[in-house]
Amino acid sequence: MNPLPILRFQLMYRRPSIFIMKRFYSELGKMPDSLKDIPEQSNPTFYNMVQYNFHKARVVVEEKLIESLKHQKGLPPMDLSARKAKVRNVMSYLEMCDAVLELNFPVKKDDGSYEMIRGYRAMHKCHKMPVKGGMRYCLSVNRDEVRALSAIMTYKCATVGVPFGGSTGGLCINPAKFTVNELEKITRRYTIELARKGFIGPEIDVPAPDVSTGEREMSWIADTYHKTFGYRDINAQGCCTGKPLNQGGIHGRISAPGRGIFNCLDQIVTSEDFMKLAGLSVGWKDKTFIIQGFGNVGLHTSRYLTGAGAKCIGIMEVDGSIISPQGINCLDLHNYKLTKGSIVGFPGAQPYRGKNLICEPCDILIPAAGEKLINKEVAQEVKAKIVAEGANGPITPAGDKVLLSKNILILPDLFCNAGGVTVSYFEWLKNLNHTSFGRLTFKYERDSNYLLLSSVQESLERHFGQDGTKRIPIVPSESFKTRIAGASERDIVVSGLAWTMERAARELTNTAKEFNLGTDFRTAAYVAAIEKIFHTINEAGLTF
């Protein structure tokens, strides 16, 4: 069964027509009235936060987009009113989701009782297919949350140059209240419901781990899809990412979000200009950081930062916080948490007795779990020099405004936590290629490197007139020995992610300079994303 016609049907009837969209038009150059007070609200909705950030960037970039339509290759010139109308129409289209699915289904629990499960999946923009986004199991999951997160995914993919549209989904459940067997039933049924309605597939929508989901859940999703709807699809393995290695996963996917945050911060910490703005010395040595959330993202972020020379002085979790000016050994803490189920009581640190750990002095603050952590009131107490958003939307617009006024560098979620989707893209490519990266070149590269060393040796011996009795051995260095067989899959993932983040950092810096945004990198990221998506839609010839 091919779910693509179902998807087309859904998008035909769920995507607003041009006539319906007219009432959503925002006046060019102005913020919609309904969003004007968002920067002053202490607790705006997550969806309104994303909408505000989008419109703030739209106002900045619209004039350039209008000008870009003046001379289009192969098309007749457009007058000013037509250009404005097209930009306005595309912006209205970008503002809304292409499709939102809400579903309910029963599950039989181990005790024989039944419980109704509510799930969601939102496709924000299908300008590039497939769409891509997380799958979370959390009681906060609702229609507005998945719409907001799917929009963030659209802009995030565009920011770092990953050719996906954005989506997000999840189940409104507390996974701690279900057994493993029950969670498997729920996940498999959810997958079937998504497949029946055309909301999953390697060419349509590709889920990935998010809050309270991981390799196990992705394994269930992949297996269910392959054995039901995808049994005739050779690329069915690419229906989701974040899978175990033996089911088509990729080396480095689990740690990718944390490594991406490190790569992002590394562009800042090693830059003399940025460190001068932050009032810090260049380099990682003796940099202190505090992490909110010690899940997968927090763990691997702390690993890479401490490995580079920084020092973790505090970790904040839902059930308690710990602090240690001497530094926390994050691997020991991880083992302790696996054993005890909490970071509370960890012998390598002291319990935090203050009001709010994220307001303690440090060089780098990394909110790595949950939305709206830093609002206007909290932002006024933040003493960090750099805030790196490891989670989606941890700072409200009001908090953002306060932090910028205090000259605190903010590395936005669209850029900072894009490591996961970047490596998910690599995994998806691996599934479509049906081979691991490097497999076809390992032996060739190893033989080529040894031949190169042999050639250098022979050249030196000829140059110095050796008669063959005395050799001039060429011995590879230790670092070259580790790479002499060519790049492994992990090497390719690590270098590909680092290059992606480095390129995105340059683009954001250039965008901020072009539009005179100062250090407002959030707006710069939205501007860069909107510009890319606009030209993709315009060049595709969609009618508006």
C-alpha positions as CSV (number, residue, x, y, z in Angstrom):
1,M,0.0,0.0,0.0
2,N,1.4,3.4,-1.0
3,P,0.5,6.1,1.6
4,L,1.5,8.9,-0.7
5,P,-1.9,9.4,-2.2
6,I,-3.3,9.6,1.3
7,L,-0.8,12.3,2.1
8,R,-1.8,14.3,-1.0
9,F,-5.4,14.0,0.0
10,Q,-4.7,15.2,3.5
11,L,-2.6,18.2,2.3
12,M,-5.3,19.1,-0.3
13,Y,-7.9,19.4,2.3
14,R,-5.9,20.5,5.3
15,R,-3.6,23.1,3.7
16,P,-5.4,26.5,3.7
17,S,-6.4,27.6,0.2
18,I,-5.5,31.1,-1.0
19,F,-9.0,32.3,-0.2
20,I,-8.9,31.0,3.4
21,M,-5.4,32.4,3.8
22,K,-6.4,35.9,3.0
23,R,-7.7,36.5,6.5
24,F,-4.3,35.4,7.9
25,Y,-2.3,37.9,6.0
26,S,0.0,40.0,8.1
27,E,0.7,43.6,7.0
28,L,4.2,43.8,5.5
29,G,6.8,45.4,7.8
30,K,4.6,45.0,10.9
31,M,4.2,42.5,13.8
32,P,0.7,41.1,14.0
33,D,-1.3,42.8,16.8
34,S,-2.0,39.5,18.5
35,L,1.7,39.0,19.0
36,K,2.9,42.5,19.9
37,D,2.8,41.9,23.7
38,I,4.6,38.6,23.7
39,P,8.0,40.1,24.6
40,E,6.4,41.4,27.8
41,Q,4.5,38.2,28.8
42,S,5.9,36.2,31.6
43,N,4.4,32.9,30.5
44,P,3.3,33.0,26.8
45,T,2.2,29.8,25.1
46,F,5.0,27.9,23.4
47,Y,3.2,28.2,20.0
48,N,2.9,32.0,20.4
49,M,6.6,32.1,21.2
50,V,7.5,30.4,17.9
51,Q,5.1,32.6,16.0
52,Y,6.5,35.7,17.5
53,N,10.1,34.7,16.6
54,F,9.0,33.9,13.1
55,H,7.2,37.3,12.6
56,K,10.1,39.2,14.2
57,A,12.4,37.7,11.5
58,R,9.8,38.1,8.8
59,V,9.6,41.8,9.3
60,V,13.4,42.0,9.0
61,V,13.8,40.0,5.8
62,E,10.7,40.9,3.8
63,E,12.2,43.9,2.1
64,K,15.1,41.8,0.8
65,L,12.7,39.1,-0.4
66,I,10.6,41.6,-2.3
67,E,13.7,43.0,-4.0
68,S,14.9,39.4,-4.9
69,L,11.7,39.0,-7.0
70,K,12.5,42.0,-9.1
71,H,14.6,40.1,-11.7
72,Q,14.0,36.4,-11.8
73,K,15.8,34.4,-14.5
74,G,13.5,33.2,-17.2
75,L,10.4,35.0,-15.9
76,P,8.8,38.3,-16.9
77,P,9.5,41.2,-14.5
78,M,7.0,41.7,-11.6
79,D,5.8,45.1,-10.5
80,L,6.1,46.1,-6.9
81,S,2.5,45.3,-5.9
82,A,2.8,41.8,-7.3
83,R,6.1,41.2,-5.6
84,K,4.7,42.3,-2.2
85,A,1.6,40.2,-2.7
86,K,3.8,37.1,-3.4
87,V,6.0,37.7,-0.3
88,R,2.9,38.2,1.8
89,N,1.3,35.1,0.6
90,V,4.4,32.9,1.1
91,M,4.9,34.3,4.6
92,S,1.2,33.5,5.4
93,Y,1.8,30.0,4.1
94,L,4.9,29.5,6.2
95,E,3.0,30.7,9.3
96,M,0.7,27.6,9.4
97,C,1.1,23.8,9.5
98,D,0.4,21.9,6.3
99,A,-1.3,19.1,8.3
100,V,-2.0,18.2,11.9
101,L,-3.1,14.7,13.0
102,E,-4.9,14.0,16.3
103,L,-5.7,10.4,17.1
104,N,-7.1,8.3,19.9
105,F,-6.8,4.5,20.4
106,P,-7.3,2.0,23.3
107,V,-4.5,-0.1,24.7
108,K,-5.0,-3.2,26.9
109,K,-2.8,-3.0,30.0
110,D,-1.1,-6.0,31.6
111,D,-3.8,-6.1,34.4
112,G,-6.5,-6.5,31.8
113,S,-7.8,-2.9,32.0
114,Y,-8.0,-0.6,29.0
115,E,-6.7,3.0,28.7
116,M,-7.3,5.5,25.9
117,I,-4.2,7.0,24.4
118,R,-4.1,10.3,22.7
119,G,-1.4,11.1,20.1
120,Y,-0.5,13.8,17.7
121,R,1.7,14.4,14.6
122,A,2.2,17.7,12.9
123,M,3.7,18.4,9.5
124,H,4.7,22.0,9.4
125,K,6.1,22.4,5.9
126,C,6.4,19.9,3.1
127,H,8.5,22.2,0.8
128,K,11.1,19.4,1.1
129,M,10.3,15.8,1.6
130,P,10.4,13.9,3.8
131,V,9.5,15.9,6.8
132,K,11.5,15.2,10.0
133,G,11.0,15.6,13.7
134,G,11.0,14.1,17.1
135,M,8.6,11.7,18.8
136,R,8.0,12.5,22.5
137,Y,6.1,10.7,25.3
138,C,5.1,13.4,27.7
139,L,2.0,14.7,29.5
140,S,2.6,18.1,28.0
141,V,2.1,16.9,24.5
142,N,-0.9,18.7,22.8
143,R,-1.9,20.1,19.5
144,D,-0.2,23.5,20.0
145,E,3.0,22.0,21.3
146,V,3.5,19.7,18.3
147,R,2.6,22.6,15.9
148,A,5.3,24.8,17.6
149,L,7.9,22.0,17.6
150,S,7.2,21.1,14.0
151,A,7.7,24.7,13.0
152,I,11.0,24.9,14.9
153,M,12.1,21.7,13.0
154,T,11.3,23.4,9.7
155,Y,13.4,26.4,10.5
156,K,16.1,24.3,12.2
157,C,16.6,22.1,9.2
158,A,16.9,25.2,6.9
159,T,19.3,26.9,9.3
160,V,21.9,24.1,9.2
161,G,21.2,23.1,5.5
162,V,19.5,19.7,6.1
163,P,17.1,19.0,3.2
164,F,14.0,18.1,5.3
165,G,10.7,19.8,6.1
166,G,9.7,19.9,9.7
167,S,7.4,17.7,11.8
168,T,6.9,16.6,15.4
169,G,4.6,14.2,17.2
170,G,4.1,12.4,20.4
171,L,1.8,10.7,22.9
172,C,0.2,12.4,25.9
173,I,1.3,9.8,28.4
174,N,3.6,9.4,31.4
175,P,5.8,6.5,30.3
176,A,6.8,5.9,33.9
177,K,3.3,4.6,34.6
178,F,3.4,1.9,31.9
179,T,5.4,-1.4,31.8
180,V,7.8,-2.1,29.0
181,N,5.3,-4.5,27.5
182,E,2.6,-1.8,27.6
183,L,4.9,0.8,26.0
184,E,5.7,-1.5,23.2
185,K,2.0,-2.1,22.5
186,I,1.3,1.6,22.6
187,T,4.3,2.4,20.3
188,R,3.4,-0.3,17.7
189,R,-0.3,0.8,17.6
190,Y,0.7,4.4,17.3
191,T,3.0,3.5,14.3
192,I,0.2,1.7,12.6
193,E,-2.2,4.6,13.1
194,L,0.4,7.0,11.6
195,A,1.0,4.7,8.7
196,R,-2.7,4.2,8.0
197,K,-3.1,8.0,7.7
198,G,0.1,8.6,5.7
199,F,2.1,10.3,8.5
200,I,5.1,8.0,8.5
201,G,7.4,6.6,5.8
202,P,11.0,7.1,4.5
203,E,9.7,9.4,1.8
204,I,7.0,11.1,3.8
205,D,7.7,11.6,7.5
206,V,10.6,10.3,9.5
207,P,10.4,10.3,13.3
208,A,13.3,10.4,15.7
209,P,13.9,10.2,19.5
210,D,12.8,13.0,21.7
211,V,11.6,13.4,25.3
212,S,11.3,9.9,27.0
213,T,12.0,8.0,23.7
214,G,15.2,6.5,22.4
215,E,16.6,3.6,20.5
216,R,14.1,1.1,21.9
217,E,11.1,3.0,20.7
218,M,12.6,3.7,17.3
219,S,13.3,-0.1,17.1
220,W,9.7,-0.8,17.7
221,I,8.6,1.8,15.2
222,A,10.9,0.5,12.4
223,D,10.0,-3.1,13.0
224,T,6.2,-2.4,13.0
225,Y,6.4,-0.2,9.9
226,H,8.5,-2.7,8.0
227,K,6.3,-5.7,8.8
228,T,3.0,-4.0,8.0
229,F,3.0,-1.1,5.5
230,G,6.6,-1.2,4.4
231,Y,7.1,-4.9,3.6
232,R,7.3,-4.1,-0.2
233,D,9.5,-1.0,0.3
234,I,13.2,-1.6,0.0
235,N,13.8,1.7,1.9
236,A,11.4,0.9,4.7
237,Q,14.3,0.9,7.2
238,G,14.5,4.7,6.7
239,C,11.1,5.2,8.2
240,C,12.7,6.6,11.4
241,T,16.1,7.5,12.7
242,G,17.9,7.0,16.1
243,K,17.6,3.2,15.7
244,P,20.0,0.7,17.2
245,L,23.0,-0.1,15.0
246,N,21.7,-3.6,14.1
247,Q,18.5,-2.1,12.8
248,G,20.2,0.4,10.5
249,G,21.3,3.0,13.0
250,I,24.5,5.0,12.7
251,H,27.5,5.4,14.9
252,G,27.3,8.7,16.8
253,R,23.6,9.3,16.7
254,I,23.0,9.0,20.4
255,S,25.6,11.5,21.3
256,A,24.9,13.8,18.3
257,P,22.8,16.4,20.1
258,G,25.5,16.9,22.7
259,R,28.3,16.9,20.2
260,G,26.4,19.4,18.1
261,I,26.1,21.8,21.1
262,F,29.9,21.4,21.7
263,N,30.6,22.1,18.0
264,C,28.4,25.2,18.2
265,L,30.0,26.5,21.4
266,D,33.5,25.7,20.0
267,Q,32.9,28.2,17.2
268,I,32.3,30.9,19.9
269,V,34.8,29.9,22.6
270,T,37.7,29.8,20.1
271,S,36.7,33.1,18.5
272,E,38.6,36.1,19.8
273,D,35.8,38.5,18.7
274,F,33.1,36.6,20.5
275,M,35.1,36.0,23.6
276,K,35.9,39.7,23.7
277,L,32.1,40.4,23.6
278,A,31.5,37.9,26.4
279,G,34.4,39.2,28.5
280,L,36.1,35.9,28.5
281,S,39.5,34.5,27.5
282,V,39.8,32.5,24.2
283,G,39.8,28.8,24.6
284,W,38.2,26.1,26.7
285,K,40.6,26.0,29.6
286,D,39.0,26.7,33.0
287,K,35.6,27.6,31.4
288,T,32.8,26.8,33.9
289,F,29.4,25.6,32.9
290,I,26.0,24.6,34.4
291,I,23.6,22.2,32.7
292,Q,19.9,22.0,33.3
293,G,18.7,18.5,32.5
294,F,21.0,15.5,32.7
295,G,19.4,13.3,30.1
296,N,21.0,12.2,26.9
297,V,21.7,15.7,25.7
298,G,23.0,16.9,29.0
299,L,25.2,13.9,29.6
300,H,27.0,14.0,26.2
301,T,27.3,17.8,26.2
302,S,29.1,17.7,29.5
303,R,31.3,14.9,28.3
304,Y,32.5,16.9,25.3
305,L,32.9,20.1,27.2
306,T,34.9,18.6,30.0
307,G,37.0,16.7,27.5
308,A,37.9,20.0,25.9
309,G,39.0,21.5,29.2
310,A,35.9,23.1,30.7
311,K,34.6,22.3,34.2
312,C,31.0,21.4,35.1
313,I,30.2,23.1,38.3
314,G,26.4,22.4,38.6
315,I,23.7,20.2,37.3
316,M,19.9,20.8,37.7
317,E,17.3,18.1,37.5
318,V,13.5,18.0,38.3
319,D,14.0,16.2,41.6
320,G,17.1,18.1,42.8
321,S,20.3,20.0,41.9
322,I,24.0,19.5,42.7
323,I,26.9,21.8,42.7
324,S,30.7,21.5,43.0
325,P,33.1,24.4,42.4
326,Q,35.9,21.8,42.0
327,G,34.0,20.2,39.1
328,I,31.7,17.3,38.6
329,N,32.8,14.0,37.0
330,C,29.9,13.6,34.6
331,L,30.6,9.9,33.8
332,D,30.6,9.0,37.4
333,L,27.4,10.9,37.8
334,H,25.9,9.1,34.9
335,N,26.7,5.7,36.4
336,Y,25.3,6.9,39.8
337,K,22.1,8.0,38.1
338,L,21.7,4.6,36.3
339,T,22.0,2.9,39.7
340,K,20.0,5.2,41.9
341,G,17.6,6.7,39.3
342,S,18.5,10.2,40.3
343,I,21.5,12.6,40.7
344,V,20.4,13.4,44.2
345,G,22.9,12.2,46.8
346,F,25.8,11.9,44.3
347,P,28.9,11.8,46.5
348,G,31.1,13.8,44.1
349,A,29.1,17.0,44.6
350,Q,27.1,18.9,47.2
351,P,23.3,19.3,47.2
352,Y,22.3,22.8,45.9
353,R,20.5,24.8,48.6
354,G,20.0,28.0,46.8
355,K,17.0,29.4,45.0
356,N,17.8,28.6,41.4
357,L,20.9,26.9,40.2
358,I,20.8,28.4,36.7
359,C,21.2,31.9,38.2
360,E,24.6,31.0,39.8
361,P,27.7,32.6,38.3
362,C,29.3,30.6,35.4
363,D,30.7,31.1,32.0
364,I,28.3,28.9,30.0
365,L,24.7,28.0,30.9
366,I,23.1,25.1,29.0
367,P,19.3,24.6,29.4
368,A,19.0,21.1,27.9
369,A,15.4,20.1,28.9
370,G,12.0,21.7,28.5
371,E,10.5,24.9,27.3
372,K,10.2,28.4,28.9
373,L,12.8,27.7,31.6
374,I,14.2,31.3,31.4
375,N,11.4,33.9,31.6
376,K,11.7,37.6,32.2
377,E,12.1,37.2,36.0
378,V,14.7,34.4,35.8
379,A,16.7,36.2,33.0
380,Q,17.2,39.2,35.3
381,E,19.1,36.9,37.7
382,V,21.1,34.9,35.1
383,K,24.9,35.6,35.6
384,A,26.3,33.4,32.8
385,K,28.2,35.0,29.9
386,I,26.9,32.6,27.3
387,V,23.6,30.7,27.1
388,A,23.5,27.7,24.7
389,E,20.0,26.4,24.1
390,G,20.3,22.6,24.3
391,A,16.5,22.3,24.4
392,N,13.8,23.7,22.1
393,G,12.5,27.1,23.3
394,P,14.0,27.3,26.8
395,I,14.0,31.1,26.8
396,T,10.8,33.1,26.4
397,P,10.9,36.3,24.2
398,A,10.8,38.4,27.4
399,G,13.7,36.5,28.8
400,D,15.5,36.8,25.5
401,K,15.1,40.6,25.6
402,V,16.5,40.8,29.1
403,L,19.5,38.6,28.3
404,L,20.4,40.6,25.2
405,S,20.2,43.8,27.2
406,K,22.7,42.3,29.6
407,N,25.1,41.5,26.6
408,I,24.8,37.8,27.2
409,L,25.5,35.8,24.1
410,I,22.6,33.5,23.2
411,L,23.1,30.5,20.9
412,P,19.6,29.7,19.7
413,D,18.0,26.3,19.5
414,L,17.7,26.5,15.7
415,F,21.4,26.3,15.5
416,C,22.7,25.0,18.9
417,N,20.7,21.8,19.2
418,A,20.6,20.9,15.5
419,G,23.2,18.1,16.0
420,G,20.5,15.4,16.3
421,V,18.7,16.2,13.1
422,T,22.0,16.5,11.2
423,V,23.1,13.1,12.2
424,S,19.6,11.7,11.6
425,Y,20.0,12.9,8.1
426,F,23.2,10.9,7.8
427,E,21.4,7.9,9.1
428,W,18.6,8.3,6.7
429,L,21.1,8.5,3.8
430,K,22.8,5.4,5.1
431,N,19.4,3.5,5.1
432,L,18.7,4.7,1.5
433,N,22.2,3.8,0.3
434,H,21.9,0.3,2.0
435,T,25.6,0.4,3.1
436,S,27.5,2.0,6.0
437,F,29.7,5.0,5.3
438,G,33.3,4.0,4.5
439,R,32.7,0.3,3.8
440,L,33.5,0.5,0.1
441,T,36.7,2.6,0.6
442,F,38.4,1.2,3.7
443,K,40.8,-1.2,2.0
444,Y,41.5,1.1,-1.0
445,E,42.4,4.1,1.3
446,R,44.6,1.9,3.5
447,D,46.5,0.5,0.5
448,S,46.8,4.0,-1.0
449,N,48.3,5.4,2.1
450,Y,50.9,2.6,2.4
451,L,51.8,3.1,-1.3
452,L,52.2,6.8,-0.6
453,L,54.6,6.1,2.3
454,S,56.5,3.6,0.1
455,S,56.8,6.1,-2.7
456,V,58.2,8.8,-0.4
457,Q,60.7,6.3,0.9
458,E,61.9,5.3,-2.6
459,S,62.2,8.9,-3.6
460,L,64.4,9.8,-0.6
461,E,66.6,6.8,-1.2
462,R,67.1,7.7,-4.9
463,H,67.8,11.4,-3.9
464,F,70.5,10.4,-1.4
465,G,72.0,7.8,-3.8
466,Q,71.4,4.8,-1.6
467,D,72.4,1.6,-3.3
468,G,69.8,-0.5,-1.6
469,T,71.9,-1.7,1.3
470,K,70.9,1.1,3.6
471,R,67.2,1.9,3.9
472,I,65.5,5.2,4.9
473,P,62.4,3.9,6.7
474,I,59.3,6.1,6.6
475,V,57.3,5.5,9.8
476,P,53.8,6.9,10.1
477,S,53.1,9.1,13.1
478,E,50.8,7.8,15.8
479,S,48.0,10.2,14.7
480,F,48.4,9.0,11.1
481,K,48.3,5.4,12.1
482,T,44.8,5.9,13.5
483,R,43.6,7.2,10.1
484,I,45.7,5.1,7.8
485,A,42.8,2.8,7.0
486,G,40.6,5.7,6.0
487,A,37.6,7.3,7.8
488,S,35.3,5.0,9.8
489,E,31.6,5.7,9.9
490,R,32.0,7.5,13.2
491,D,34.8,9.6,11.8
492,I,32.6,10.6,8.9
493,V,29.6,11.4,11.2
494,V,31.8,13.5,13.5
495,S,33.5,15.4,10.7
496,G,30.2,15.9,8.8
497,L,28.5,17.3,11.9
498,A,31.4,19.6,12.8
499,W,31.5,21.0,9.2
500,T,27.7,21.5,9.2
501,M,27.9,23.5,12.5
502,E,30.9,25.5,11.3
503,R,29.2,26.4,8.1
504,A,25.9,27.3,9.9
505,A,27.9,29.5,12.4
506,R,29.4,31.5,9.5
507,E,26.0,31.9,7.9
508,L,24.4,33.2,11.1
509,T,27.3,35.6,11.7
510,N,27.0,36.9,8.1
511,T,23.2,37.3,8.4
512,A,23.5,39.1,11.7
513,K,26.0,41.6,10.1
514,E,23.9,42.0,6.9
515,F,20.8,43.0,8.8
516,N,22.6,44.8,11.6
517,L,21.2,42.5,14.3
518,G,24.1,42.7,16.6
519,T,24.3,39.5,18.7
520,D,20.6,38.6,18.2
521,F,21.5,35.3,16.7
522,R,18.0,33.9,17.2
523,T,16.5,36.5,14.8
524,A,19.5,35.9,12.5
525,A,18.7,32.1,12.4
526,Y,15.0,32.7,11.7
527,V,16.0,35.2,8.9
528,A,18.4,32.7,7.3
529,A,15.8,29.9,7.5
530,I,13.0,32.0,6.1
531,E,15.1,33.2,3.2
532,K,16.1,29.7,2.2
533,I,12.6,28.3,2.5
534,F,11.1,31.3,0.6
535,H,13.5,30.7,-2.4
536,T,12.8,27.0,-2.3
537,I,9.1,27.6,-2.5
538,N,9.4,30.4,-5.1
539,E,11.7,28.4,-7.4
540,A,9.5,25.4,-7.2
541,G,6.8,27.4,-8.9
542,L,4.0,27.0,-6.3
543,T,1.1,29.2,-7.0
544,F,0.0,31.8,-4.5
